[in-house]
Amino acid sequence: MTNLARIIDDLGILKAQIADLKAQEDALKAALADLPLGNHEGHAFRLSITAPEREKLSDELKASIKAVVDDYRASLSPQYRTAHIKLVPTPTFTVRARSGRALAA
């Protein structure tokens, strides 16, 4: 196995472990969901449960904001857009388990 293949496989293994850990975290949080606000003691850790208020936009408001932004962008001239909007490469890493034998050249 080449060094590149090993790095790709290590990334895939790590992503799978992260997904498993996230599922475990979600299950543990669900088990603690009925605890009241405040501090709760474990043997090695303290859990603090708080409930700060945050704004939650309604779907209607989100749609209205999107419409305003879309209208604003549509009003911009092609020259303005060219001068102020740059396309930049954004690396995206998608790792999937191989199910076939097709290999990159």
C-alpha positions in Angstrom: 0.0 0.0 0.0 1.4 3.4 -0.9 1.7 6.2 1.5 -1.2 8.0 -0.2 -3.4 5.0 0.0 -2.6 4.7 3.7 -3.4 8.3 4.4 -6.7 8.0 2.5 -7.6 4.8 4.4 -6.6 6.5 7.7 -8.9 9.4 6.9 -11.8 7.0 6.1 -11.2 5.1 9.4 -11.1 8.4 11.3 -14.3 9.7 9.7 -16.1 6.4 10.5 -14.9 6.6 14.2 -16.1 10.2 14.4 -19.6 9.1 13.1 -19.7 6.3 15.7 -18.7 8.7 18.4 -21.3 11.3 17.3 -24.0 8.5 17.5 -22.8 7.6 21.0 -22.8 11.3 22.1 -26.4 11.7 20.8 -27.5 8.6 22.7 -25.9 9.8 25.9 -27.4 13.3 25.5 -30.9 11.7 24.9 -30.4 9.7 28.2 -29.7 13.0 30.0 -32.5 15.0 28.4 -34.8 14.9 31.4 -32.3 16.3 33.9 -33.1 19.8 35.2 -30.9 22.8 34.5 -27.8 23.1 36.7 -24.7 21.2 37.6 -24.6 17.4 37.9 -21.6 15.4 39.1 -20.1 12.3 37.7 -17.0 10.6 39.2 -14.5 12.3 36.9 -16.6 15.1 35.2 -19.2 17.7 36.0 -22.1 18.2 33.6 -23.5 21.8 33.4 -26.9 22.1 31.8 -27.9 25.5 30.7 -30.6 26.8 28.4 -29.6 30.2 27.0 -32.2 31.8 24.8 -31.2 32.1 21.1 -33.1 33.5 18.2 -34.8 30.9 16.0 -36.0 32.3 12.8 -39.3 31.0 11.4 -39.3 29.4 8.0 -41.3 32.3 6.7 -38.7 34.9 7.9 -35.9 32.8 6.4 -37.7 32.7 3.1 -38.2 36.5 3.3 -34.6 37.1 4.0 -33.5 34.8 1.2 -35.9 36.7 -1.2 -34.4 40.0 -0.2 -30.8 38.8 -0.7 -31.7 37.2 -4.1 -33.4 40.4 -5.2 -30.3 42.4 -4.1 -27.9 40.1 -5.9 -30.0 40.2 -9.1 -29.8 44.0 -9.0 -26.0 44.0 -9.1 -24.4 44.7 -12.5 -22.2 42.1 -14.0 -19.3 44.5 -13.7 -19.9 44.9 -10.0 -20.2 41.2 -9.5 -17.0 40.6 -11.4 -15.1 43.2 -9.3 -16.4 42.0 -5.9 -17.2 38.3 -6.2 -14.3 36.0 -6.6 -14.4 32.2 -7.2 -11.9 30.5 -5.1 -11.0 26.8 -5.0 -12.5 25.1 -1.9 -11.1 21.7 -1.2 -13.8 19.2 -0.2 -12.8 15.7 1.0 -15.4 13.0 0.6 -14.4 9.6 1.8 -16.4 6.5 1.0 -15.8 2.8 1.6 -14.8 1.1 -1.6 -17.4 -1.4 -2.9 -15.9 -2.1 -6.3 -12.5 -2.5 -7.8 -12.3 0.7 -9.9 -9.2 2.5 -9.0 -8.0 6.0 -9.9 -5.3 6.0 -12.5 
